[in-house]
Amino acid sequence: MMDRCALEFIARRWWRRIEVWAIAALLLASGAALGYQAACWTLVDAQSRQVIEVRRAYDAAMQERDKRLDDLTRRTGTAVAQASRAATAATQAADKADEALNRTSP
């Protein structure tokens, strides 16, 4: 009877130790999982902020590009108009020179 009582005492004591270690391992594992999830959420938040910044920078660059293209289009239109006027003036000058040569030739 005494041996059985001592064995039960020892078994209960070891069982309690195992329970404590199991609970500690469970708490440690759940803390690690929560820490991992918190780190993932933080990284996702930081990445989404960076994506927003990149989109803003891209939009600003596209607006600047559009301004430059509009300016280039305007300048090209002006240059074409000036070239057209110059071509018209050159044609008129050539016609006048041709008329002058035709008058003096016969």
FIKOLZA-1660 file (N, C-alpha, C; in steps of 0.1 Angstrom, whole numbers, plus 5000, padded with zeros to 4 digits):
% residues 106
   i   px   py   pz ch aa at
   1 5008 4988 5000  A  M  N
   1 5000 5000 5000  A  M CA
   1 5009 5013 5000  A  M  C
   2 5019 5012 5008  A  M  N
   2 5028 5024 5008  A  M CA
   2 5035 5026 4995  A  M  C
   3 5039 5015 4989  A  D  N
   3 5046 5016 4976  A  D CA
   3 5036 5022 4966  A  D  C
   4 5024 5017 4966  A  R  N
   4 5014 5022 4957  A  R CA
   4 5012 5037 4959  A  R  C
   5 5011 5041 4971  A  C  N
   5 5009 5055 4974  A  C CA
   5 5020 5064 4970  A  C  C
   6 5033 5059 4972  A  A  N
   6 5045 5066 4968  A  A CA
   6 5045 5067 4952  A  A  C
   7 5042 5056 4946  A  L  N
   7 5042 5056 4931  A  L CA
   7 5032 5066 4925  A  L  C
   8 5020 5066 4931  A  E  N
   8 5010 5075 4927  A  E CA
   8 5014 5090 4929  A  E  C
   9 5021 5092 4940  A  F  N
   9 5026 5106 4943  A  F CA
   9 5036 5110 4932  A  F  C
  10 5045 5100 4930  A  I  N
  10 5056 5103 4920  A  I CA
  10 5049 5105 4906  A  I  C
  11 5040 5096 4903  A  A  N
  11 5033 5097 4890  A  A CA
  11 5026 5111 4888  A  A  C
  12 5019 5115 4899  A  R  N
  12 5012 5128 4898  A  R CA
  12 5022 5139 4897  A  R  C
  13 5033 5138 4904  A  R  N
  13 5043 5149 4903  A  R CA
  13 5048 5150 4889  A  R  C
  14 5052 5138 4883  A  W  N
  14 5057 5139 4869  A  W CA
  14 5047 5143 4859  A  W  C
  15 5034 5138 4862  A  W  N
  15 5023 5143 4853  A  W CA
  15 5022 5158 4853  A  W  C
  16 5023 5164 4865  A  R  N
  16 5022 5178 4866  A  R CA
  16 5033 5185 4859  A  R  C
  17 5045 5179 4860  A  R  N
  17 5056 5185 4852  A  R CA
  17 5054 5184 4837  A  R  C
  18 5049 5173 4833  A  I  N
  18 5046 5172 4818  A  I CA
  18 5035 5182 4814  A  I  C
  19 5025 5183 4823  A  E  N
  19 5014 5193 4819  A  E CA
  19 5020 5207 4818  A  E  C
  20 5029 5211 4828  A  V  N
  20 5034 5224 4828  A  V CA
  20 5043 5226 4815  A  V  C
  21 5051 5216 4812  A  W  N
  21 5059 5217 4800  A  W CA
  21 5051 5218 4787  A  W  C
  22 5040 5210 4787  A  A  N
  22 5031 5210 4775  A  A CA
  22 5024 5224 4774  A  A  C
  23 5020 5229 4785  A  I  N
  23 5013 5242 4785  A  I CA
  23 5023 5253 4781  A  I  C
  24 5036 5252 4786  A  A  N
  24 5046 5262 4782  A  A CA
  24 5049 5261 4767  A  A  C
  25 5050 5248 4762  A  A  N
  25 5053 5246 4748  A  A CA
  25 5041 5252 4739  A  A  C
  26 5029 5249 4744  A  L  N
  26 5017 5255 4737  A  L CA
  26 5017 5270 4736  A  L  C
  27 5020 5276 4748  A  L  N
  27 5021 5291 4749  A  L CA
  27 5032 5296 4740  A  L  C
  28 5043 5289 4740  A  L  N
  28 5054 5294 4732  A  L CA
  28 5051 5293 4717  A  L  C
  29 5045 5282 4713  A  A  N
  29 5041 5280 4699  A  A CA
  29 5031 5290 4695  A  A  C
  30 5021 5292 4703  A  S  N
  30 5010 5302 4699  A  S CA
  30 5016 5316 4699  A  S  C
  31 5025 5319 4708  A  G  N
  31 5032 5333 4707  A  G CA
  31 5040 5334 4695  A  G  C
  32 5047 5324 4691  A  A  N
  32 5055 5324 4678  A  A CA
  32 5046 5326 4666  A  A  C
  33 5035 5319 4666  A  A  N
  33 5025 5320 4655  A  A CA
  33 5019 5334 4654  A  A  C
  34 5016 5340 4666  A  L  N
  34 5010 5354 4666  A  L CA
  34 5021 5364 4662  A  L  C
  35 5033 5362 4667  A  G  N
  35 5044 5371 4663  A  G CA
  35 5047 5370 4648  A  G  C
  36 5046 5358 4642  A  Y  N
  36 5048 5357 4628  A  Y CA
  36 5037 5364 4620  A  Y  C
  37 5024 5362 4625  A  Q  N
  37 5013 5369 4618  A  Q CA
  37 5014 5384 4619  A  Q  C
  38 5018 5389 4631  A  A  N
  38 5020 5403 4633  A  A CA
  38 5031 5409 4623  A  A  C
  39 5042 5401 4622  A  A  N
  39 5052 5405 4613  A  A CA
  39 5047 5405 4598  A  A  C
  40 5039 5395 4594  A  C  N
  40 5034 5395 4581  A  C CA
  40 5025 5407 4578  A  C  C
  41 5016 5410 4588  A  W  N
  41 5007 5421 4587  A  W CA
  41 5015 5434 4585  A  W  C
  42 5025 5436 4593  A  T  N
  42 5033 5448 4593  A  T CA
  42 5040 5449 4579  A  T  C
  43 5045 5438 4574  A  L  N
  43 5052 5438 4561  A  L CA
  43 5042 5441 4550  A  L  C
  44 5030 5436 4550  A  V  N
  44 5019 5439 4540  A  V CA
  44 5016 5453 4541  A  V  C
  45 5014 5459 4553  A  D  N
  45 5011 5473 4554  A  D CA
  45 5022 5482 4548  A  D  C
  46 5034 5478 4551  A  A  N
  46 5046 5486 4546  A  A CA
  46 5046 5485 4531  A  A  C
  47 5044 5473 4526  A  Q  N
  47 5044 5471 4511  A  Q CA
  47 5033 5479 4504  A  Q  C
  48 5021 5479 4510  A  S  N
  48 5010 5486 4504  A  S CA
  48 5013 5501 4504  A  S  C
  49 5019 5506 4515  A  R  N
  49 5023 5520 4515  A  R CA
  49 5033 5523 4504  A  R  C
  50 5043 5514 4502  A  Q  N
  50 5053 5516 4491  A  Q CA
  50 5046 5516 4478  A  Q  C
  51 5036 5507 4476  A  V  N
  51 5030 5507 4463  A  V CA
  51 5022 5520 4460  A  V  C
  52 5016 5525 4471  A  I  N
  52 5009 5538 4469  A  I CA
  52 5018 5549 4465  A  I  C
  53 5030 5549 4472  A  E  N
  53 5040 5559 4468  A  E CA
  53 5045 5558 4454  A  E  C
  54 5047 5545 4450  A  V  N
  54 5052 5543 4436  A  V CA
  54 5041 5547 4426  A  V  C
  55 5029 5544 4429  A  R  N
  55 5018 5548 4420  A  R CA
  55 5017 5564 4419  A  R  C
  56 5018 5570 4431  A  R  N
  56 5018 5585 4430  A  R CA
  56 5030 5590 4422  A  R  C
  57 5042 5585 4424  A  A  N
  57 5053 5589 4416  A  A CA
  57 5051 5586 4401  A  A  C
  58 5045 5575 4398  A  Y  N
  58 5043 5571 4384  A  Y CA
  58 5033 5581 4378  A  Y  C
  59 5022 5584 4386  A  D  N
  59 5012 5594 4381  A  D CA
  59 5018 5607 4378  A  D  C
  60 5027 5612 4388  A  A  N
  60 5034 5625 4386  A  A CA
  60 5043 5624 4373  A  A  C
  61 5050 5613 4371  A  A  N
  61 5059 5612 4360  A  A CA
  61 5050 5612 4347  A  A  C
  62 5039 5606 4347  A  M  N
  62 5030 5605 4335  A  M CA
  62 5025 5619 4332  A  M  C
  63 5021 5627 4342  A  Q  N
  63 5016 5640 4340  A  Q CA
  63 5027 5649 4334  A  Q  C
  64 5039 5648 4340  A  E  N
  64 5051 5655 4334  A  E CA
  64 5053 5651 4320  A  E  C
  65 5052 5639 4317  A  R  N
  65 5054 5634 4303  A  R CA
  65 5043 5640 4294  A  R  C
  66 5031 5640 4299  A  D  N
  66 5020 5645 4291  A  D CA
  66 5022 5660 4288  A  D  C
  67 5027 5667 4298  A  K  N
  67 5030 5681 4296  A  K CA
  67 5041 5683 4286  A  K  C
  68 5051 5675 4286  A  R  N
  68 5062 5676 4277  A  R CA
  68 5057 5673 4263  A  R  C
  69 5049 5662 4261  A  L  N
  69 5043 5659 4248  A  L CA
  69 5034 5670 4243  A  L  C
  70 5026 5676 4251  A  D  N
  70 5018 5687 4247  A  D CA
  70 5026 5699 4242  A  D  C
  71 5037 5702 4250  A  D  N
  71 5046 5712 4246  A  D CA
  71 5053 5709 4232  A  D  C
  72 5057 5697 4231  A  L  N
  72 5064 5693 4219  A  L CA
  72 5054 5693 4207  A  L  C
  73 5041 5689 4209  A  T  N
  73 5031 5690 4199  A  T CA
  73 5029 5704 4195  A  T  C
  74 5028 5713 4205  A  R  N
  74 5026 5727 4202  A  R CA
  74 5037 5733 4194  A  R  C
  75 5050 5730 4198  A  R  N
  75 5061 5735 4191  A  R CA
  75 5062 5729 4177  A  R  C
  76 5059 5716 4175  A  T  N
  76 5059 5710 4162  A  T CA
  76 5048 5717 4153  A  T  C
  77 5037 5719 4159  A  G  N
  77 5026 5726 4151  A  G CA
  77 5031 5740 4147  A  G  C
  78 5037 5747 4155  A  T  N
  78 5043 5761 4152  A  T CA
  78 5053 5760 4141  A  T  C
  79 5062 5750 4143  A  A  N
  79 5073 5748 4133  A  A CA
  79 5067 5744 4119  A  A  C
  80 5057 5736 4119  A  V  N
  80 5051 5732 4106  A  V CA
  80 5044 5745 4100  A  V  C
  81 5038 5753 4108  A  A  N
  81 5031 5765 4103  A  A CA
  81 5042 5774 4097  A  A  C
  82 5053 5776 4104  A  Q  N
  82 5064 5785 4099  A  Q CA
  82 5070 5779 4087  A  Q  C
  83 5072 5766 4086  A  A  N
  83 5078 5760 4074  A  A CA
  83 5068 5761 4063  A  A  C
  84 5055 5760 4065  A  S  N
  84 5045 5762 4054  A  S CA
  84 5046 5776 4049  A  S  C
  85 5046 5786 4058  A  R  N
  85 5047 5800 4054  A  R CA
  85 5060 5802 4046  A  R  C
  86 5071 5796 4051  A  A  N
  86 5084 5798 4044  A  A CA
  86 5083 5791 4030  A  A  C
  87 5077 5780 4029  A  A  N
  87 5076 5773 4016  A  A CA
  87 5067 5781 4007  A  A  C
  88 5057 5787 4012  A  T  N
  88 5048 5796 4004  A  T CA
  88 5056 5808 3999  A  T  C
  89 5063 5814 4008  A  A  N
  89 5071 5826 4004  A  A CA
  89 5082 5822 3994  A  A  C
  90 5088 5810 3996  A  A  N
  90 5098 5806 3986  A  A CA
  90 5092 5803 3973  A  A  C
  91 5080 5797 3973  A  T  N
  91 5073 5795 3960  A  T CA
  91 5070 5808 3953  A  T  C
  92 5065 5817 3961  A  Q  N
  92 5062 5830 3955  A  Q CA
  92 5074 5837 3950  A  Q  C
  93 5085 5836 3957  A  A  N
  93 5098 5842 3953  A  A CA
  93 5103 5835 3940  A  A  C
  94 5101 5822 3939  A  A  N
  94 5106 5815 3927  A  A CA
  94 5097 5818 3916  A  A  C
  95 5084 5820 3918  A  D  N
  95 5075 5824 3907  A  D CA
  95 5079 5838 3902  A  D  C
  96 5082 5847 3911  A  K  N
  96 5086 5861 3907  A  K CA
  96 5099 5861 3900  A  K  C
  97 5108 5852 3904  A  A  N
  97 5121 5851 3897  A  A CA
  97 5119 5845 3884  A  A  C
  98 5110 5836 3883  A  D  N
  98 5107 5830 3869  A  D CA
  98 5101 5840 3860  A  D  C
  99 5092 5848 3865  A  E  N
  99 5086 5858 3857  A  E CA
  99 5096 5868 3853  A  E  C
 100 5105 5872 3862  A  A  N
 100 5115 5882 3858  A  A CA
 100 5124 5876 3847  A  A  C
 101 5128 5863 3849  A  L  N
 101 5136 5857 3838  A  L CA
 101 5129 5856 3825  A  L  C
 102 5116 5853 3825  A  N  N
 102 5109 5852 3813  A  N CA
 102 5107 5865 3806  A  N  C
 103 5106 5876 3813  A  R  N
 103 5105 5889 3807  A  R CA
 103 5118 5893 3801  A  R  C
 104 5129 5890 3806  A  T  N
 104 5142 5895 3801  A  T CA
 104 5147 5886 3790  A  T  C
 105 5142 5873 3789  A  S  N
 105 5148 5864 3780  A  S CA
 105 5144 5867 3765  A  S  C
 106 5132 5870 3761  A  P  N
 106 5128 5872 3747  A  P CA
 106 5134 5884 3742  A  P  C
% end
